[in-house]
Amino acid sequence: MRSFLLLSLVCNIFIISSCTKIDNTTLGAGLIPAVDNVNTFDVNLNVVANNYDSQNCTSIFPTDNHVLGFIGNDPLFGKTTAAIFTELKPSKFPAVLPGLAGERRLDSIVLVLSYNGAYGDTLAAQKVDVYQLNTSGFKFDSSTCSQQTHDEFLLGSTVFTPVSLKDTPYPNNQLRIKLENAFGESLLKKDSNSIYKNDTAFRDFFRGFAIVPDTLFGGNNLTYYNLLDTATKLAFYYKYPLTPTTDSTVVVNFSFTALTASANPISHNREGAEITSHLQKPSEGDDVIYIQTAPGSHAQLTIPGLDTVSNRIIHRAELIMEQVYSSTSFDNNFLPPNYLYLETKISNDSLKPIPCDFYTISSVPDLLTFGGSKKNVKDIFGNTVAQYTFNMSRYVQKIVSNDLTSYSLKLSAPDYLTNDSIYLDRCSQAIGPYSYFVNNPSFGRVKLGGGNNLQYQMRLHIIYSRL
């Protein structure tokens, strides 16, 4: 257990039972009934929050779920497009396919992606097309801002609804796209003396797949796929003569290997979206805040009154924010992020976790203590909304004791929380390196109340005792 300030420690023995009851009180300002002869008070400090639509790039690695699809009708955040670019190859080179190259007779060739979930309207039909990449020297690119190019010859396409992928007759849930036989035959008629001789020869012949949503067809969802799963493959179904009178039917799979390149660009088009009317950054803050999971939007927060709070014992300081309720089907389909993250913004280029309250245990962030996970609560009208809270008790104690500056804060919905090297924060806590998954890319968006929202006010709720 990390130590609190000396003043808090002196009071801890007889305040513990009081704090337990305090956490369940109704938020407000004023005196909370004394427990064990300790008078505790609470107050809400106003938060100034402004929207930023930076759409910063994020990284997607082979071990991550890859995003595919098109959201064409989100009134809050506009359109989202995600494509997958990847190679699928023999497991080793030189590769030897069963049968002689000139005697193989193709039945079908199918591109298979291992399905791992969806976001948006899972009943809306989506169409995806497959092309051959024409990017020269295609290499792995983790950035969601990367863009690749492809030729115009359609190798195959399919129309599906995400909900139907859960009920496929194949194992592991699969999106299956039948490709043109002519393309399959061009690969099947080669042997280990040509394109299957080595990786370079194979790349020179075929540069990889561009799997892209057909935005003209429409769609209102994103689907997620595991490229490393054995169910992701390029499957050849063919026959070859086993004897003069007997054929052998075989299936040969090309998969994602250590030599395979991939990229997963994700882009947003905000034209006509509600967020565009809330990017002026007024000095009093926005009354509604728009957070979209990376690569998306974020907000900058300040708490002007915090620097003027006199020294006192802080029992609990919690930043609280709630979703603005909507009864539309759009909000039923586009769920809030599973996790929001709060960090200090020391300068334009320097972001650090909240000092004193954010810490790691064996290189794993202790988010259970720090907060940020979505929970469903009832708003003042009895509607179910998402709520996010962050424990900032020790950080606030440091500020009111004049030991720490009150920084501006960044609120976002990242895919990973990362830190590359160990450092000491302002409370002399050692923060170790970590890379911790919290959200799938583009999975989640939420409209929150800002600091001056009358029904869904974002606020810093402080429970304290006077010295």
C-alpha positions, 0 to 999 in steps of 0.5 A, spaced: 500 500 500 502 506 497 503 511 503 498 517 503 501 524 506 503 524 513 497 528 515 492 523 512 495 518 515 494 521 522 487 521 521 486 514 517 485 510 523 478 513 525 476 516 518 476 509 515 469 507 517 467 514 515 470 514 508 466 507 507 459 511 508 461 517 504 462 514 498 455 512 498 452 519 499 449 523 494 453 528 490 452 535 492 456 540 497 456 541 504 456 538 511 456 530 511 454 527 517 459 526 522 462 519 523 466 518 529 466 525 531 470 527 524 466 532 520 467 531 513 464 536 507 463 535 500 464 540 494 463 539 486 468 543 482 467 546 475 470 542 470 472 546 463 472 541 457 473 542 450 473 538 444 479 536 440 478 532 433 485 531 432 484 524 429 491 522 431 494 515 428 494 509 433 498 503 432 495 496 430 500 490 430 499 483 427 497 480 434 491 486 434 484 485 432 484 488 425 478 492 423 474 492 416 467 496 414 464 502 413 459 506 418 456 511 413 450 514 418 453 516 425 450 523 426 454 524 432 461 522 429 460 522 421 463 516 417 468 511 418 472 507 413 477 501 415 480 497 410 485 491 411 491 490 407 495 483 408 499 478 405 497 470 406 503 465 404 505 458 404 508 456 411 515 456 408 519 457 402 521 453 397 513 451 398 511 444 395 504 444 393 501 437 392 501 434 385 504 437 379 503 444 377 500 442 370 495 437 372 492 441 378 484 442 377 482 448 381 475 447 384 475 454 388 479 459 392 476 462 398 479 468 402 477 466 409 478 471 415 477 469 423 471 473 425 472 476 432 466 481 433 463 487 431 461 494 432 455 498 430 448 496 427 450 488 426 443 487 422 446 492 417 448 489 410 456 490 409 459 489 402 467 488 402 471 487 395 478 484 394 483 487 390 490 485 389 495 490 392 499 494 387 504 498 392 511 496 391 515 493 396 509 492 401 511 492 408 508 491 415 505 498 417 502 499 424 499 506 423 492 507 422 494 513 418 497 509 412 494 508 406 496 503 400 493 502 393 490 497 389 489 495 382 482 495 379 481 488 377 476 485 382 478 478 385 472 477 389 466 480 393 461 478 398 455 481 402 454 479 409 451 482 416 455 481 422 450 478 426 450 472 421 457 471 422 456 468 429 452 463 426 456 460 420 457 453 419 465 453 419 469 453 426 471 459 429 466 464 426 469 466 419 468 471 413 469 467 407 470 471 400 470 466 394 475 469 389 475 468 381 478 461 379 482 465 374 486 468 380 486 461 383 489 458 377 494 463 376 497 461 383 496 453 382 499 452 376 506 455 379 511 450 382 517 451 387 522 453 381 518 459 380 514 463 385 514 458 390 522 458 390 522 464 395 519 469 399 522 475 394 519 471 388 512 470 391 512 477 392 514 479 385 508 475 383 503 477 388 503 483 392 498 481 397 490 483 398 486 489 399 480 488 403 476 494 402 469 496 404 464 498 398 462 505 401 457 506 395 453 499 397 453 502 404 453 499 411 453 501 418 458 497 422 465 495 423 467 488 424 474 485 427 478 479 425 484 475 428 489 475 422 494 470 426 488 465 428 489 459 424 482 460 421 485 466 417 487 463 410 487 463 403 484 456 401 485 452 395 480 446 393 483 442 388 484 435 385 490 432 381 491 425 378 493 420 384 493 414 379 491 414 372 484 412 374 483 416 381 483 423 383 486 426 389 482 432 392 486 436 397 485 443 401 492 447 401 492 453 405 496 460 405 496 463 412 499 469 416 506 468 417 513 471 420 514 474 413 507 477 412 506 484 411 499 488 413 496 494 414 490 497 417 488 504 415 482 507 419 479 514 416 473 518 419 469 523 415 466 528 419 462 532 414 455 534 417 457 530 423 454 533 430 461 534 433 463 539 428 459 544 431 462 543 438 470 545 436 470 552 437 473 551 444 469 557 448 473 559 454 467 557 459 468 550 455 463 546 451 457 543 454 457 537 451 464 532 449 465 528 444 469 522 445 471 517 440 475 511 440 482 511 437 483 513 432 478 518 434 477 525 438 479 527 445 477 533 450 482 537 454 480 539 461 482 544 466 479 545 473 480 552 475 478 552 482 483 547 484 489 551 485 485 556 490 483 550 494 486 551 501 490 546 505 485 540 507 485 533 508 482 530 502 479 523 503 476 522 496 477 526 490 473 523 484 472 526 477 465 524 474 462 524 467 456 521 464 453 520 458 448 525 455 442 520 454 439 519 447 433 515 445 435 514 438 437 507 435 443 510 433 446 510 440 443 503 441 447 501 436 454 505 437 455 504 444 460 508 449 467 505 449 469 500 455 474 505 457 476 512 458 483 514 460 485 521 463 492 523 463 496 530 465 498 534 459 504 538 461 506 541 454 503 540 447 508 534 446 508 531 453 503 527 456 504 523 463 499 519 467 495 522 473 501 522 478 500 519 485 493 516 483 496 512 477 501 506 478 503 499 476 503 493 479 508 488 475 508 492 469 500 492 469 496 499 470 492 498 477 485 501 473 481 498 478 483 503 483 484 509 478 478 508 474 476 509 467 471 503 466 464 504 463 459 503 468 451 503 467 447 508 472 441 511 472 441 519 470 436 524 474 430 522 469 431 514 471 434 513 464 440 508 463 447 512 461 454 510 461 458 513 467 466 514 468 469 516 474 477 517 476 480 517 482 484 523 483 485 523 491 492 523 492 493 528 486 488 533 489 491 532 496 498 534 493 495 540 489 492 543 495 498 542 500 501 546 495 506 541 493 504 540 485 501 544 480 494 543 477 495 541 470 490 541 464 488 534 463 487 530 456 481 525 456 481 520 451 479 513 449 485 509 447 486 502 444 492 501 448 496 504 454 503 504 453 509 507 457 516 505 454 521 506 460 521 506 468 520 513 471 518 516 478 512 521 478 511 527 482 509 522 488 516 518 487 512 512 485 516 508 480 512 507 474 514 501 470 514 500 462 507 497 460 503 496 454 496 494 456 490 493 452 483 497 453 479 498 447 479 495 440 480 501 435 474 505 433 470 500 438 466 506 442 464 513 442 460 517 447 457 524 448 458 526 455 456 532 459 461 538 459 462 542 465 456 547 464 451 542 462 445 542 467 443 535 467 449 531 466 455 536 469 462 533 469 465 535 475 470 534 480 467 531 487 471 532 493 470 529 500 474 533 505 475 534 512 478 541 515 485 542 518 
